[in-house]
Amino acid sequence: MEHAPAWLTNSLIYLGAAVIAVPLSRALGLGAIIGYLAAGIAIGPWGLGLVSNVEDILHFAEFGVVLMLFLVGLELEPRRLWSLRRPIFGWGSAQVLGCAVLLCAAGMAAGLTWRVSLVAALGLALSSTAIALQVMGERNLLPTSSGQAGFSILLFQDVAAIPILALLPLLGGIAGANEASAASRWLEAAKIIGVIGGIVLGGRLLLRPLLRWIAKSKTPEIFTAASLLLVVAIAALMRLVGLSMALGAFLAGVLLAESEYRRELETDLEPFKGLLLGLFFIAVGMSIDFAVLLRSPGLMALVVVGFLALKALVIYALARRMGLPVQERPVFTLLLAQGGEFAFVVFQAAAGARVLTPGTSSLLIGAVAVSMLLTPLLLVAIDKLVMPRFANCNIPQLEEISEPQHAPVIIAGFGRYGQIVGRMLAAQGLAATVLDHDADMIEAARAFGYKVFYGDATRLDLLRTAGAETAKVLVVAVDDTEQSLSIVDLVHEHFPQLELVARARDVTHWNELRDRGVFRVERELFDSSLRSARSVLEVLGFAPHEARSQAMRFRRHNLQLFEQMYPHHKDRAKVIAVIKQGRRQLEEQMAQERAERAERDKRRREGTQHPGWDA
Amino acid sequence: MDELATEGLSSSILVLAAHPNWRESRVNRRLLAAAQDLPHVEVQDLYGSYPDYDIDVAAEQSRTRAASVIVLLHPVQWYSMPALLKLWLDEVLTYGWAYGPGGTALRGKDLWLVATTGGPESSYHPQSYNRYFFDAFLPPYEQTAALCGMRFLPPLLLHGAHRASEAAVADHVAVFAQRLRSYPQWPELDELGQCPECEVPVTDRPLTRGSP
């Protein structure tokens, strides 16, 4: 072994441990995270002792969390982030403060000094973004209300970690540090504002042209390198001014969420994120100090159980206040109750600032690590023991579509839109394979006797199983525009024979579908709105047939307008001009016809002749 | 009043009114209103009921079956009936129901055309722009009635409806209403012969389904 370079043996150990432990753990139904943690324990100082530089690995693997937050940011457009500001700051601060106050009080009641209690409470109040987001992603919880709430709170914790870390030297009471740095403090603040401002401005103005230029070089690996470089650079910048690297990466992700390179960035970084996050979990497993655990197992158990219980109390109460669905509360509570990787940093820094003794610090770090180890196990327990009680209103674990299907029609998305399409086809005796990934929707549809398969239509293998190779038509009826477009892209690439019939959420989506050469597109609200307009005309005294004729004319005109607008759809000013002109034309034409009709009415009243059939 | 009520029961009248735009109508609208005022007359405004041309065939058939006379009330358009009324005939008068084997639903009923024309009576003449007497445009109506075993009653027509004086229109509406009230006690009905038998040989319809 001595002869092999260190990176080679290390890669061998980590990859080997992961490849053995993770599939094993999944096969046992325990999930990937437990597999990684177990692998870490196995190869760490307290297992086989194959790895000793745990600290370094942990620091390196932290980059996995950074990448993860960058990817999360990519999914979150600035507008949506802005709309989350209330949950982030409201519920986030409620969680952190509520948990910290309760934990601090418990600590002081147990006879600790207020300083130790406060630092321990603040550190323990944080949760593991890595585990929580990973679990929510695996369970498709991110779009649910509990997922959104959890995400908001975790995001707030990332922000909150900064002032907590800044607080430690003050609590440590290192003399002179305060006085001497009064001036440099301003400088630091200015640096922080400068870096964040730089990221925001640079992200808006520089990154897109830069990525465009790199993409033009048509060298895929350079684009991957640029994606990594981007995240590394931002992390380094944030580190330089003492901010959370993950937060900076998240910010950059948000800024790029609207760029045309979002997909490429995502696919390029996804495997790195996955591997580094795995490494991170391995490192957490390795860092569990079994010596502390063995020395005072009772105390350790007390700390772990105590802080989990107190946090769970606060978080469950919050979940009730937030009005989260009952069946989502247990998982939500558990994911936020566990300790988090930020606690490691906080407690290490606290030991450094001499707020905590090294013994206390490693006890607390051990407790957090144990809680992170327990979380996936407790999740399994919740799934097995608690969830069946919600069986009636619960999201069941549904089997993905696995039997190959051969219907001539595939309907992706069985919400209100897809259902009507499917029902009408069924009335014609036409078989359709229906795919949806919303378990609730599937349960509801199945209750009415529809055969709906569980599966994400944006996945190539599932589309293939659904019969995309032999089907004639695919109806893209999903709610989400991004999913709709990625299904279209997938079909064009792999099933060019498949005709597409698509539902457009709005004008932008319509244009994007047209960009992809999809011509059978209906705007989801267009025809029903016209129907309502007809009803209004009828209430106002128009004959039904006349109201219909006017609605049909409007419809035709509007469709023509869309065609005229389409070539310019990337030029907002031009689009507005075309729309305005089109509307003016229609209004002028209608007004002229109204005038002519009034003239005819007048002549009729006066008894003068008018030509035509209608008598 | 009593007499009218019994009359109504024994001879219910179905008016199929077809005008694409009542707002533009001068005569037909008033004919429609007159018919709607009579209790034993059921008025079906086709363009009002089926603006999307999706005719409820079953409902129309049961409504038609219940009537003893079917009145077609419409302006003459292009020497014929409005499109939706034609579609009504196409879809409601089905083979095996209105005609052909077992198609006896309308047998013994009467069909009465009440129509207006834009051109004056004088224009329906070999020497004028419409080049034919108006009778030349009636055979499709007459034969539709005959194929279904219905009597085709003498049509009630108002020519030159655009230029007709207010008095002439009022007279016409009054005649129409009076006719509806007195049906079937019309003097000229006694002279009217029975409907000719029109058997459709099965060989003419080898694959039963479909329209003529």
Interface residues (C-beta under 8 A of the other chain):
Chain A: A543 P544 H545 E546 A547 R548 R597 R600 R604 G607 Q609 H610 P611 G612 W613 D614 A615
Chain B: H19 P20 N21 W22 R23 E24 S25 R26 V27 N28 Y47 G48 S49 P51 D52 P75 V76 Q77 W78 L84 T116 T117 G118 L158 A161 H162 R163 S165 E166
